[in-house]
Amino acid sequence: MMTWRHVTPRDFPLLAQWLAAPHVARWWNHETSAEAVERDFGPSARREEPNEDLLALLDGVPLGLVQRSFWHDYPEYVREMAPTMAVPPRAMTIDYLIGDVADVGRGIGTRMIRSALEHLWAEHGDAECVIVPVHADNIASWRMLEKAGLVRVAHAELEPDNPIDDRRHHVYRVDRPTA
C-alpha cells in the first residue's frame, strides 16, 4: 500500500543518499552535503515555502520523493513556460524520484505517480490540472508519466536541471478527473 507524509528534517540523510545515487543524480544534479539538503529541503519541511515535499512509502518503507507546487507560486517558471503555453491559474506541477535503483523499471514509479496524483486531487480541491516538463532525454521519466495517464501537450525550451543538458523538454498534462 502506498502512503504519503511530509518530509521532515529526520529524512534529510535519506534524501542525501537518494540524491547521490547515480540514477537520481543524473537528472536532479543536486548537492548532497548535509548543509545543501537542509538549505534546499528545510524551508519546505518547516512549511516556510509554498511547495510541498512528500515521501512516498510503500508498505511503510520509504520509496521516493514527490515535490508538488502551484505554478503561480513561482512566477519565474510561469514566465519561462509562457512562450510555449499559458499556465492556468490553479495549475500544479510535480517533480519526483525513486530512491533505490532496485525499484526502477518495475512499474513502481508509475504506481507512485498515480498515487501522488490521487493524493494531490484530494488535498488540493482547487487544483485544476498538473503540468510537468521533463527533459526530452529522460525517457524513463516521461514514459512513467504517460503510463500514469499524463498526455504530452507541448515541447518547450527550458532551463535544464543539469547543466550538461540542452533546453529540450516535453510538457505533460493531466486535468482534474470529473466526478
Secondary structure, DSSP 8 states (H G I E B T S, - for coil): -EEEEE--GGGHHHHHHHHHSHHHHHHH----SHHHHHHHHHHHHTT-SSSEEEEEEETTEEEEEEEEEEGGGSHHHHHHHTTT----TTEEEEEEEES-GGGTTSSHHHHHHHHHHHHHHHH-TT--EEEEEEETT-HHHHHHHHHTT-EEEEEEE---SSTTS-SEEEEEEEE----
